[in-house]
């Protein structure tokens, strides 16, 4: 439909090697994710998802070793998939001996090891947890377009912020719930509502009008129509998919 409206031949297969097919295949996933974020703050209802009890970002330390032979005055910690970066501040706690408990600036060696400044005394087990001077805790974000809510027990956290693939907060230290807009790759095309499909192919036309037929004026015209006609109409239809209490029951009283 998109290509037809731009005066191009329709695609019979999506594996062709001609230029329109290549351009469309290249931009489709990008435009799809963009379109999924074009509704209200919370996105399209069909693309919303919730994940509960996301654990705070911490991992077990299985061993400590003297690292001073490599870097003077340091201790190497083994912690599988610790997720820390060089320069991160981390809290080492719950040590079986407690020799290294406290906040340390770490240097990443591998995905499973890091070192910090300390005097080695003995190996032990412990837990390492990311922290910072700005926010105390972080939680891994699922594959998503936008996270629009972080809460605990139904109560919204008011200080959270996204940084990379993490949500940072100082208000919760164990686990949180997140609501987010899913990526297009995690959705089934046949579940797209018709009003969203119209917005999607109109948005594709906005991009293809310049990428495919080099017509910037047409692209700008299509964008105006999308933003002023089709997108508001679709957002209105999407907003209707929820319970609304009737304030006037006359239609029921009349037997409808």
QUITA-V163121 format. One record per helix or strand of 2 or more residues. SS is the DSSP state (A for helix, B for strand). FROM is the first residue (numbers start at 1). LEN is the number of residues. If there is no record, write none. Layout:
BEGIN
ss:SS from:FROM len:LEN
ss:SS from:FROM len:LEN
END
This chain:
BEGIN
ss:A from:2 len:4
ss:A from:19 len:18
ss:A from:45 len:3
ss:B from:48 len:9
ss:B from:58 len:4
ss:B from:63 len:4
ss:B from:74 len:5
ss:B from:89 len:5
ss:B from:102 len:4
ss:B from:107 len:4
ss:B from:113 len:5
ss:B from:126 len:6
ss:B from:137 len:4
ss:B from:146 len:7
ss:B from:155 len:2
ss:B from:161 len:3
ss:B from:166 len:4
ss:B from:175 len:7
ss:A from:184 len:3
ss:A from:189 len:3
ss:A from:194 len:18
ss:A from:216 len:24
ss:A from:250 len:4
END
